[in-house]
Amino acid sequence: MADIQYVRVWRLKRGATSEDVEALASSGVVEMQRWIPGVRRLALLRLQGEPTQYIMTLIFVNYEAYVYWRQVEDEAPNYWERYASISAHWEQLCELVTEYIGELVVDTVIDKHM
């Protein structure tokens, strides 16, 4: 079964800085994802030419892991104080523009120095 990739496009809210978003992503957001089984990878991309927009990708080991992650994301703020705090802080800094989910069909590392 192929990995599942989930992509969200975020936009900074007025008054938020890229430094704040990037610091929160590299600490608190990464920490939250480590708590959830089946999350393989998280990446954050600041868009060139659109410094107020980011693409966040999460890769899951399978679709079931993604479904479980969605359940945790929906319910965790009610049960885990740390998760709720990080999620609330993220939503103070960014607004969701759009999101996508799909099966990862090509994911190749190309290293010309091999």
C-alpha positions as CSV (number, residue, x, y, z in Angstrom):
1,M,0.0,0.0,0.0
2,A,1.3,3.4,-0.9
3,D,2.0,6.4,1.4
4,I,-0.7,9.0,1.7
5,Q,0.3,12.7,1.3
6,Y,-1.8,15.4,2.8
7,V,-1.1,19.0,1.7
8,R,-2.4,22.2,3.3
9,V,-1.8,25.7,2.0
10,W,-1.6,28.3,4.8
11,R,-1.5,32.1,4.7
12,L,-0.1,34.3,7.4
13,K,-2.6,36.4,9.3
14,R,-2.0,40.2,9.7
15,G,0.6,40.8,12.3
16,A,2.1,37.3,12.2
17,T,5.7,36.9,11.1
18,S,7.4,34.1,9.1
19,E,9.8,33.7,12.0
20,D,6.9,32.9,14.4
21,V,5.3,30.4,12.0
22,E,8.6,28.6,11.2
23,A,9.6,28.4,14.9
24,L,6.3,27.0,15.9
25,A,6.3,24.5,13.0
26,S,9.8,23.3,13.8
27,S,9.1,22.8,17.5
28,G,5.4,22.4,18.6
29,V,3.9,21.2,15.3
30,V,6.6,18.6,14.8
31,E,6.2,17.6,18.5
32,M,2.5,17.0,18.0
33,Q,3.0,14.9,14.9
34,R,5.6,12.7,16.7
35,W,2.8,11.7,19.2
36,I,0.6,10.2,16.4
37,P,1.5,6.8,15.0
38,G,1.7,6.5,11.2
39,V,3.0,10.0,10.5
40,R,6.1,9.4,8.4
41,R,7.2,13.0,7.5
42,L,6.3,16.6,7.9
43,A,7.6,19.4,5.7
44,L,6.9,23.2,5.5
45,L,7.7,25.1,2.4
46,R,7.6,29.0,2.3
47,L,6.5,29.9,-1.2
48,Q,8.9,31.9,-3.3
49,G,7.3,35.1,-4.4
50,E,4.5,34.6,-1.9
51,P,6.4,35.1,1.4
52,T,3.1,35.1,3.4
53,Q,2.1,31.6,2.1
54,Y,3.3,28.2,3.2
55,I,2.7,24.6,2.0
56,M,2.7,22.0,4.7
57,T,2.9,18.4,3.7
58,L,2.3,15.4,5.9
59,I,3.1,11.9,4.7
60,F,1.4,8.9,6.3
61,V,2.3,5.2,6.1
62,N,-1.1,4.4,4.8
63,Y,-4.7,5.7,4.5
64,E,-5.7,4.2,7.9
65,A,-2.9,6.3,9.6
66,Y,-4.2,9.4,7.9
67,V,-7.8,8.6,9.1
68,Y,-6.5,8.1,12.6
69,W,-4.5,11.4,12.4
70,R,-7.7,13.3,11.3
71,Q,-9.6,11.8,14.3
72,V,-6.8,12.8,16.7
73,E,-6.7,16.3,15.1
74,D,-10.4,16.7,15.6
75,E,-10.5,15.3,19.1
76,A,-7.1,16.1,20.7
77,P,-7.7,19.8,21.5
78,N,-10.4,18.6,23.9
79,Y,-8.2,16.1,25.7
80,W,-4.5,17.2,25.3
81,E,-3.8,20.6,26.7
82,R,-0.4,20.9,24.9
83,Y,-2.0,19.9,21.5
84,A,-4.8,22.5,22.0
85,S,-2.3,25.2,22.9
86,I,-0.1,24.5,19.8
87,S,-3.2,24.3,17.5
88,A,-4.6,27.5,18.9
89,H,-1.3,29.3,18.5
90,W,-1.0,28.1,14.9
91,E,-4.5,29.3,14.1
92,Q,-3.6,32.7,15.5
93,L,-0.7,33.0,13.1
94,C,-2.2,31.3,9.9
95,E,-5.4,30.7,8.1
96,L,-6.1,27.7,5.9
97,V,-6.3,28.5,2.2
98,T,-6.9,25.0,0.8
99,E,-6.0,21.3,1.3
100,Y,-5.4,18.2,-0.7
101,I,-5.0,14.5,0.0
102,G,-3.7,11.8,-2.4
103,E,-1.8,8.6,-2.8
104,L,1.9,9.2,-3.3
105,V,2.6,7.5,-6.6
106,V,6.2,8.7,-7.4
107,D,8.6,9.6,-4.7
108,T,12.2,9.2,-5.9
109,V,15.4,10.5,-4.5
110,I,17.8,11.5,-7.3
111,D,21.4,11.9,-6.2
112,K,23.8,12.7,-8.9
113,H,26.8,12.2,-6.5
114,M,26.2,8.4,-6.0
